[in-house]
Amino acid sequence: MWSIVEDWQGWIRFLVAALIAVGVALACHYLIVKLLSRFAKRSVSPVDELVLKHFRRPAAWLMAVVAIRLAADISGVPAGLGDFVRHIVALVLIGVVSWLLIRGTSVLRDAAVLRFKVDVKDNLLARRILTQLNVLRRLVVFVIIIIAVAAMLMTFPKVRQLGTAMLASAGIVGIVIGLAAQKTIGTFIAGLQIAITQPIRIDDVVIVEGEWGRIEEITLTYVIVRIWDLRRLVVPITHFIERPFQNWTRASAEILGTVFLYVDYTVPIEAIRAELRRILEGSDFWDRKVCGLQVTNTSERTVELRALMSAEDASLAWNLRCHVREKLVEFIQTHYPHALPRLRTEFEEPENRLRDDA
């Protein structure tokens, strides 16, 4: 009976000490955050605000956990209760430290986003660095979570004993797991290969499965492609390693656009060529680099004209092609309507009728 009373007294002493310690820790955390916020607002570097943004909540939890551990040591709790509290605190501490490490990777990512802008014309370097950081960050987060879970499990004595007993058969188990997870391991390796060799990058313009879109997100297992009509195409990351695809911005965002016209043989090609130049010079979509008109094919009825033009990226090239196509058709309709495709038929009178008339 007396031991039960002592246990309750130990619980009460621990709870009171823990509440006081946590309150003091959170008050100190609040004051420190306020002080650092003032320094961050005066600082020129935006990284200071990122550190406060990402580390504020994990730091509060860390200080609270440390305060609870100190309260358990100071309050003189019974041995059984003290061991239980220390075990719980150790588990939470492992989780909080892992949380802090994951937040550290978020700070690096956000700092890179601020440093390297994707919404600029020459964003090749930015897309390359952000792609590597995103893939590597996900890999680091995955490793941190695995290590944290393993560390939590190792705090249980029975799990440690089980792990020791399984070391003898670790070779066989490793082979079995390797065979079972062959596809998963291959996917992770493909993700690392994407991050290192970079056949695709964030905001790259690609054609995958017959769809035109931009790379929106790259993970260790799949890639999100934002299609032009705002649909999202989820593609396994191994697709970009094992199968061919088109990348329109691999080395540069510049691209050539074409417009095909099918007109009659009587069309004045030089006039069409001059009109193409005039249309391009009056368009904001053209980058002033490539302009050309050639006869690329002929058939028994029409002549195929190909207008070639350049733009700074695929979106501008699409708008430029539509603009040129519309204006050239309008020009031919207005000035040379006889040059539109037509069907010719020739009629001849029979020879015997001509003789009768003679």
Legacy VTK file of the C-alpha trace (Angstrom):
# vtk DataFile Version 3.0
C-alpha trace
ASCII
DATASET POLYDATA
POINTS 358 float
0.000 0.000 0.000
2.817 2.353 0.919
4.579 1.630 -2.412
1.462 2.629 -4.319
1.282 5.902 -2.364
4.959 6.506 -3.091
4.345 5.842 -6.792
1.498 8.374 -6.854
3.608 10.890 -5.015
6.398 10.311 -7.536
3.979 10.817 -10.427
2.679 14.052 -8.893
6.186 15.376 -8.215
7.227 14.503 -11.762
4.143 16.085 -13.366
4.534 19.303 -11.389
8.251 19.507 -12.143
7.634 18.666 -15.821
4.945 21.347 -16.191
7.168 23.961 -14.606
10.196 22.929 -16.693
8.213 22.870 -19.943
6.682 26.268 -19.152
10.101 27.773 -18.500
11.527 26.159 -21.644
8.713 27.437 -23.852
8.994 30.928 -22.339
12.722 30.942 -23.082
11.991 29.678 -26.600
9.484 32.482 -27.161
11.954 35.145 -26.015
14.762 33.703 -28.133
12.537 33.573 -31.225
11.416 37.175 -30.710
15.014 38.306 -30.330
16.180 36.396 -33.389
13.207 37.678 -35.422
14.358 41.241 -34.880
17.862 40.391 -36.024
16.448 38.526 -39.054
14.362 41.537 -40.124
17.425 43.769 -39.966
19.601 41.233 -41.765
20.202 41.557 -45.485
20.295 37.802 -46.064
16.882 36.076 -46.388
18.396 32.844 -45.042
17.953 34.076 -41.469
14.183 34.204 -41.874
14.216 30.750 -43.463
16.086 29.329 -40.475
13.529 30.811 -38.072
10.644 29.625 -40.212
11.779 26.002 -40.396
13.481 25.534 -36.999
11.013 27.372 -34.754
8.635 24.507 -34.035
11.223 21.681 -33.846
13.330 23.812 -31.499
10.314 24.308 -29.191
9.738 20.555 -29.058
13.432 19.923 -28.426
13.532 22.338 -25.501
10.357 20.845 -24.064
11.715 17.283 -24.294
15.004 18.272 -22.656
13.047 20.052 -19.902
10.984 16.907 -19.242
14.150 14.829 -19.025
15.672 17.276 -16.509
12.431 17.245 -14.514
12.572 13.449 -14.318
16.131 13.594 -12.983
15.484 16.399 -10.486
12.098 15.350 -9.113
13.438 12.063 -7.730
10.850 9.767 -9.318
10.883 6.045 -8.476
13.198 3.814 -10.485
10.446 2.167 -12.565
8.762 5.446 -13.385
12.093 7.097 -14.158
13.071 4.364 -16.615
9.684 4.613 -18.349
9.907 8.399 -18.643
13.505 8.278 -19.901
12.529 5.714 -22.541
9.628 7.833 -23.807
11.827 10.938 -23.783
14.512 9.087 -25.751
11.988 8.059 -28.416
10.606 11.592 -28.714
14.135 13.035 -28.757
15.108 10.807 -31.689
12.009 11.959 -33.551
12.654 15.645 -32.823
16.317 15.430 -33.895
15.215 13.729 -37.127
12.650 16.496 -37.596
15.391 19.099 -37.178
17.584 17.385 -39.771
14.696 17.215 -42.255
13.955 20.894 -41.661
17.619 21.614 -42.362
17.228 20.117 -45.827
14.168 22.335 -46.347
16.252 25.399 -45.468
18.817 24.442 -48.110
16.085 23.891 -50.698
14.306 27.198 -50.015
17.604 29.089 -50.000
18.407 27.599 -53.415
14.946 28.599 -54.707
15.601 32.193 -53.618
19.086 32.179 -55.096
18.292 30.512 -58.412
15.137 31.823 -60.092
13.245 29.576 -62.503
10.843 32.282 -63.716
13.513 34.053 -65.789
14.450 33.634 -69.433
17.906 32.107 -68.928
17.059 29.558 -66.213
19.128 26.574 -67.344
21.535 26.685 -64.368
18.689 27.237 -61.912
16.707 24.265 -63.217
19.794 22.068 -63.082
20.608 22.918 -59.461
17.007 22.743 -58.231
16.531 19.349 -59.853
19.582 17.940 -58.105
18.583 19.452 -54.768
15.006 18.156 -54.933
16.007 14.592 -55.742
18.905 14.495 -53.275
16.771 16.084 -50.554
14.149 13.370 -50.898
16.855 10.741 -50.702
18.350 12.326 -47.558
14.900 12.586 -45.945
14.243 8.927 -46.723
17.556 7.898 -45.149
16.923 10.063 -42.066
13.500 8.472 -41.527
14.906 4.953 -41.898
17.721 5.655 -39.420
15.306 7.304 -36.963
12.904 4.358 -37.029
15.794 1.931 -36.607
17.173 3.942 -33.673
13.739 3.975 -32.008
13.389 0.232 -32.386
16.862 -0.365 -30.994
15.822 1.317 -27.708
13.683 -1.762 -26.949
15.785 -4.585 -25.448
13.790 -7.364 -27.129
14.300 -5.804 -30.536
18.058 -5.606 -29.901
18.108 -9.271 -28.964
16.135 -10.146 -32.083
18.560 -8.164 -34.213
21.519 -9.988 -32.687
19.901 -13.362 -33.324
19.212 -12.483 -36.949
22.817 -11.551 -37.716
23.611 -15.214 -38.271
21.122 -15.418 -41.129
21.673 -11.892 -42.422
23.299 -13.104 -45.628
20.333 -15.236 -46.673
17.825 -12.601 -45.608
19.761 -9.965 -47.549
19.654 -12.059 -50.705
15.918 -12.687 -50.354
15.168 -9.010 -49.686
17.392 -7.968 -52.571
15.553 -10.222 -54.989
12.143 -9.126 -53.704
13.012 -5.430 -53.793
14.898 -5.514 -57.079
12.413 -3.254 -58.846
12.244 -0.833 -55.926
16.021 -0.606 -55.695
16.189 -0.064 -59.449
13.721 2.797 -59.111
15.843 4.503 -56.455
18.964 4.045 -58.566
17.109 5.573 -61.516
16.227 8.554 -59.320
19.883 9.053 -58.412
20.862 8.726 -62.063
18.315 11.403 -62.984
19.784 13.716 -60.319
23.365 13.196 -61.504
23.073 12.984 -65.303
19.934 15.174 -65.547
18.231 14.059 -68.753
15.302 16.051 -67.342
15.154 19.052 -65.032
12.491 21.061 -63.277
10.505 23.158 -65.807
11.921 21.288 -68.821
9.598 21.106 -71.824
9.131 17.454 -72.777
6.953 15.237 -74.924
6.098 12.027 -73.076
3.535 9.461 -74.201
2.516 11.843 -76.986
1.754 14.670 -74.515
3.430 18.105 -74.497
4.126 19.498 -71.057
6.610 20.780 -68.489
8.368 18.881 -65.715
6.634 20.047 -62.537
8.025 17.676 -59.899
10.727 15.003 -59.713
10.711 12.440 -56.890
12.706 9.277 -56.309
9.980 7.119 -57.845
7.908 9.223 -60.272
7.821 12.453 -62.259
4.886 14.866 -62.560
4.451 16.406 -66.032
2.143 19.438 -66.241
0.435 19.143 -69.615
-0.494 22.270 -71.585
-4.194 21.927 -70.683
-3.290 21.775 -66.938
-3.688 18.018 -66.641
-0.961 16.160 -64.731
0.773 13.117 -66.187
2.364 10.849 -63.563
5.258 8.974 -65.153
7.482 6.380 -63.421
10.996 7.743 -63.152
12.376 4.641 -64.846
10.539 5.742 -68.008
13.080 8.541 -68.524
15.953 6.040 -68.224
14.618 3.126 -70.239
12.487 4.719 -72.967
13.057 7.579 -75.439
11.350 10.930 -74.983
11.719 14.466 -76.325
13.311 17.215 -74.228
12.959 20.578 -75.928
15.008 22.497 -73.341
17.872 20.080 -72.660
20.647 22.512 -73.590
18.691 25.685 -74.320
15.113 26.922 -74.278
15.441 28.292 -77.824
13.435 26.392 -80.409
12.487 26.561 -84.082
8.887 26.618 -85.193
7.398 25.685 -88.565
4.241 26.614 -90.432
3.181 24.651 -93.529
1.031 26.140 -96.276
-0.461 24.299 -99.242
-1.097 26.664 -102.177
-1.565 26.636 -105.908
1.343 26.602 -108.396
0.547 30.187 -109.337
1.517 31.530 -105.907
4.203 34.299 -105.919
6.754 32.804 -103.537
8.860 35.958 -103.179
5.808 37.967 -102.108
4.965 35.339 -99.478
8.581 35.382 -98.275
8.544 39.167 -97.924
5.228 39.068 -96.082
6.608 36.446 -93.658
9.512 38.768 -92.837
7.136 41.674 -92.249
4.888 39.588 -89.981
7.808 38.361 -87.884
9.332 41.801 -87.478
6.028 43.065 -86.114
5.636 40.227 -83.613
6.893 40.254 -80.013
7.128 36.454 -80.016
9.999 36.354 -82.537
13.598 36.481 -81.224
15.022 38.028 -84.448
17.278 35.048 -85.239
15.716 32.681 -87.820
13.333 33.556 -90.638
12.908 31.544 -93.809
10.425 30.325 -96.415
11.127 27.316 -98.638
9.288 25.086 -101.069
9.605 21.713 -99.345
7.320 19.553 -101.479
5.073 19.477 -104.528
2.137 17.329 -105.509
-0.097 17.097 -108.582
-2.337 19.829 -107.162
-0.480 22.001 -104.604
2.879 23.359 -103.572
4.029 22.905 -99.967
5.611 25.985 -98.390
7.417 25.778 -95.057
7.857 28.933 -93.009
10.675 28.591 -90.467
10.992 30.913 -87.457
12.653 30.941 -84.039
11.537 31.853 -80.510
13.053 31.963 -77.053
11.018 29.041 -75.700
8.364 26.540 -76.695
5.406 28.573 -75.426
6.426 31.638 -77.433
7.097 29.442 -80.459
3.574 28.027 -80.293
2.012 31.504 -80.167
4.304 32.685 -82.964
3.344 29.774 -85.227
-0.364 30.417 -84.724
0.113 34.126 -85.406
2.141 33.568 -88.596
-0.251 30.925 -89.891
-3.239 33.218 -89.434
-1.587 36.241 -91.026
-0.203 34.356 -94.031
-3.578 32.789 -94.810
-5.202 36.198 -94.525
-2.553 37.709 -96.810
-3.073 35.070 -99.514
-6.845 35.365 -99.302
-6.696 39.143 -99.681
-3.969 39.648 -102.292
-3.664 36.328 -104.137
-6.974 34.451 -103.896
-6.185 32.646 -107.159
-3.193 31.042 -105.359
-5.417 29.100 -102.997
-5.605 25.346 -103.702
-7.874 24.642 -106.637
-8.988 21.710 -108.763
-8.520 22.085 -112.540
-10.628 20.247 -115.129
-10.171 20.417 -118.924
-13.031 19.610 -121.319
-12.496 18.644 -124.980
-15.177 18.046 -127.644
-15.287 14.590 -129.301
-13.628 14.326 -132.737
-16.723 12.892 -134.539
-18.851 15.849 -133.507
-16.263 18.218 -134.881
-16.334 16.396 -138.212
-20.150 16.557 -138.464
-20.054 20.238 -137.848
-17.472 20.615 -140.599
LINES 1 359
358 0 1 2 3 4 5 6 7 8 9 10 11 12 13 14 15 16 17 18 19 20 21 22 23 24 25 26 27 28 29 30 31 32 33 34 35 36 37 38 39 40 41 42 43 44 45 46 47 48 49 50 51 52 53 54 55 56 57 58 59 60 61 62 63 64 65 66 67 68 69 70 71 72 73 74 75 76 77 78 79 80 81 82 83 84 85 86 87 88 89 90 91 92 93 94 95 96 97 98 99 100 101 102 103 104 105 106 107 108 109 110 111 112 113 114 115 116 117 118 119 120 121 122 123 124 125 126 127 128 129 130 131 132 133 134 135 136 137 138 139 140 141 142 143 144 145 146 147 148 149 150 151 152 153 154 155 156 157 158 159 160 161 162 163 164 165 166 167 168 169 170 171 172 173 174 175 176 177 178 179 180 181 182 183 184 185 186 187 188 189 190 191 192 193 194 195 196 197 198 199 200 201 202 203 204 205 206 207 208 209 210 211 212 213 214 215 216 217 218 219 220 221 222 223 224 225 226 227 228 229 230 231 232 233 234 235 236 237 238 239 240 241 242 243 244 245 246 247 248 249 250 251 252 253 254 255 256 257 258 259 260 261 262 263 264 265 266 267 268 269 270 271 272 273 274 275 276 277 278 279 280 281 282 283 284 285 286 287 288 289 290 291 292 293 294 295 296 297 298 299 300 301 302 303 304 305 306 307 308 309 310 311 312 313 314 315 316 317 318 319 320 321 322 323 324 325 326 327 328 329 330 331 332 333 334 335 336 337 338 339 340 341 342 343 344 345 346 347 348 349 350 351 352 353 354 355 356 357
